[in-house]
Each structure stands twice: as structure tokens, then as C-alpha cells.
Amino acid sequence: MEPIQWTLTETFQFPAEYGKAVSAQDVKVTAGYTEQLTEDAVRLSGIYHVAANIGFDGEGLEAAASSDAVVIDDVDVQNNLGYFEYAVPLLVDLPSSDGGQLEATVTDATASATDDGTLTVMWTVVATETKAEVAVHEEAVAHVEAKIESTSSEMVEMGIDYVSDNEMLAFLNDLEDDVTVTSFRLNDVLVE
């Protein structure tokens, strides 16, 4: 599957007592979602977590509600600098993948203050399929398992050689597990 990209915009309005939003720094948007396979698509559902530091002009405004803006009442403000977080719903259907998982990451997030004192945040999301990484991981696991099997067989061969050099170990090796009832001390460990 080719990477799929989309851009989202959300406008935020803050309490009039802080004045107009004049700047934004450290804008961070992260996507948190679960993946669900439907008949004809892969559905991602969750949230976009938006967080930003905002600069206010400190001049109180008359409360003017913008119909398109999300009103943020919970803002931590000190000396005309504020911080807020908000969760924007994430629900998108993408074309069915070839069996791999989808990974949606936010690649670019920007914010700008508008003339009416609101803050517009824009972010771009890119969804890619992680199937290739899974295949590489499976190959690595298979290689490690093969290495473990060959190492185990080498250890067994070394153990058999050691048993043939020691008469007592050779005798014990020839016994079946349910036949040995004699206790003996081996390296200060009582073995029955």
C-alpha cells in the first residue's frame, strides 16, 4: 500500500479575560488509535492529542463566540503565557492493506494566531503499512531459532562426549529415568 496523507485543521478559542492569542510555540500533535478491520477498509479510531504553549496579549476582550472554534476553558496561564491540551476525535477509514498493520504518524504540526484572537492548529498525518518490518522481524526470529537449534545440538554432542570419558556419568546416562533410585552427591547437590 502506498502511503496515504491527509491534513486536518482545528480552531481554538480561549477565555476573553486572557485577551487575543498572538503566538504559539511547541505545538505537538500525536495520534493515538486502535485499528479495526472492516469488510472493505481498515478503520482507525481514537484521538489526536493537541498540546501547545500560547502567548496572549493580556488585553481582555468582550466574549465573542466564533461558531467554528472549539472553546478551551482550561488553560494554564502565567504572565500572558498559556498551555493547553485538547483531544480531537480520530476516525478514518483507509483502503484494506495486504495483511500488515497500519501506522499513522503526525509529520507536521503548526499553529497560527488569527485576527479575531483564536488559534488555528494544522497538522498532517501519514499512514503507512508496516508489513515489510514484520517480514524482516520474522526472518530474524527464524534465524535466531535456527541458531539456537544448532547450538543446542552442539551442546548435546559435547555432553555425550563428556559422558563417555567418565565411567559414572556413562552408567547414569545409560539408565532410564524411572530406574535410578540411588542417591549420590554431585558438586554438593543431593541428586536422587
C-alpha positions in Angstrom: 0.0 0.0 0.0 1.3 3.4 -0.9 1.5 5.9 2.0 -1.7 7.9 2.5 -1.6 11.5 3.7 -4.3 13.9 5.0 -4.3 17.3 6.7 -6.6 18.5 9.5 -7.3 21.9 10.9 -8.9 22.9 14.2 -9.5 26.4 15.5 -9.4 27.1 19.3 -10.9 30.0 21.2 -9.8 30.9 24.8 -11.4 32.8 27.6 -11.8 36.5 26.9 -10.0 37.5 30.1 -6.6 36.5 28.7 -7.0 38.6 25.5 -6.2 37.5 22.0 -3.9 34.6 21.2 -1.0 36.2 19.5 1.6 33.4 19.2 2.0 29.6 19.6 5.2 27.6 20.4 5.9 24.0 21.0 2.8 22.7 19.1 2.7 19.0 19.4 0.0 16.7 17.9 0.2 12.9 18.4 -2.2 10.2 17.1 -3.5 7.6 19.5 -5.7 5.0 17.8 -6.8 1.4 17.5 -7.0 -0.5 14.2 -10.1 -2.5 13.2 -10.6 -4.4 10.0 -14.0 -4.0 8.3 -15.3 -5.6 5.2 -13.7 -3.2 2.8 -11.4 -1.0 4.9 -9.2 -0.6 7.8 -10.7 1.7 10.4 -8.5 3.8 12.7 -10.4 5.2 15.7 -9.0 7.2 18.6 -7.8 10.8 19.2 -5.3 13.3 18.1 -3.8 14.8 21.3 -3.1 18.5 20.7 -0.8 20.4 23.1 0.6 23.9 22.7 2.1 26.9 24.5 0.3 30.1 23.7 1.1 33.8 24.0 -1.8 36.1 24.9 -1.8 39.9 24.6 -3.3 40.3 28.0 -5.9 42.8 26.9 -9.3 41.5 27.9 -11.8 41.0 25.1 -15.5 41.0 25.0 -16.7 37.4 24.9 -17.3 36.8 21.2 -18.0 33.2 20.3 -16.7 32.0 17.0 -19.1 29.4 15.7 -16.3 27.3 14.2 -13.9 27.4 17.1 -13.6 24.9 19.9 -13.8 26.8 23.3 -11.0 25.9 25.6 -11.8 26.9 29.2 -9.0 25.0 30.9 -5.8 27.0 30.1 -2.8 27.3 32.5 -1.8 30.9 32.2 1.0 32.9 33.9 2.3 36.2 32.7 0.4 36.1 29.4 1.8 32.7 28.5 -0.5 29.7 28.5 -0.6 26.0 27.9 -3.5 23.8 26.8 -4.3 20.3 25.8 -7.2 19.0 23.8 -8.3 15.7 22.2 -9.7 15.9 18.7 -11.6 12.7 17.6 -9.8 10.5 15.1 -11.9 8.3 12.9 -10.7 7.4 9.4 -11.4 4.5 7.0 -8.4 3.6 4.8 -8.2 1.1 2.0 -7.6 -2.5 3.1 -4.0 -3.4 3.5 -2.2 -6.6 2.4 -2.3 -8.1 5.9 0.2 -5.7 7.5 -0.6 -3.2 10.2 -1.1 0.5 9.5 0.9 3.1 11.3 -0.4 6.7 11.3 2.0 9.4 12.4 1.7 13.1 12.6 4.5 14.5 10.4 3.9 18.3 10.7 2.0 20.4 13.2 1.8 24.2 13.0 -0.2 26.9 14.8 -1.0 30.5 13.9 -3.0 33.2 15.7 -5.8 34.8 13.7 -7.0 38.4 13.7 -10.0 37.6 15.9 -7.9 36.2 18.7 -8.3 32.5 18.0 -5.6 29.9 17.4 -5.6 27.7 14.3 -3.7 24.4 14.5 -3.0 22.4 11.4 -1.3 19.0 11.2 -0.5 16.4 8.6 -0.9 12.7 9.1 0.8 10.0 7.0 -0.4 6.3 7.2 2.0 3.6 6.0 1.8 -0.1 6.1 4.4 -1.9 8.4 4.3 -5.2 6.7 7.9 -5.1 5.5 9.2 -4.6 9.0 7.1 -7.6 10.2 8.6 -9.8 7.5 12.2 -8.7 8.4 11.4 -9.4 12.1 10.0 -12.9 11.2 13.2 -13.6 9.2 15.3 -12.5 12.2 13.3 -14.7 14.6 13.7 -17.7 12.3 17.5 -17.1 12.0 17.8 -16.9 15.8 15.7 -20.1 16.3 17.9 -21.9 13.8 21.0 -20.7 15.6 19.6 -21.9 18.9 18.7 -25.3 17.5 22.3 -25.8 16.1 23.8 -24.6 19.4 21.6 -27.0 21.3 22.6 -29.9 19.2 26.3 -29.0 19.6 25.8 -28.9 23.4 24.2 -32.3 23.3 27.1 -33.8 21.3 29.6 -32.2 23.7 27.6 -33.7 26.7 27.7 -37.2 25.1 31.5 -37.0 24.7 31.9 -35.9 28.3 29.7 -38.9 29.5 31.9 -41.4 27.6 35.0 -40.0 29.4 33.5 -40.5 32.8 32.5 -44.0 33.9 29.9 -43.0 36.5 28.2 -40.5 34.1 28.2 -43.1 31.4 26.5 -45.5 33.7 23.9 -42.9 34.7 23.4 -41.9 31.1 22.5 -45.5 30.2 19.8 -45.8 32.9 16.2 -44.9 32.1 14.8 -42.0 34.1 12.4 -44.2 36.2 15.1 -46.8 37.1 17.5 -44.5 39.0 16.7 -44.6 42.7 20.2 -44.3 44.2 21.1 -41.0 45.9 24.6 -39.5 45.3 26.3 -36.2 45.9 27.4 -34.2 42.9 29.0 -30.8 43.4 27.4 -30.5 46.9 23.9 -31.0 45.4 22.0 -34.1 46.5 20.6 -35.8 43.4 18.2 -38.7 43.6 
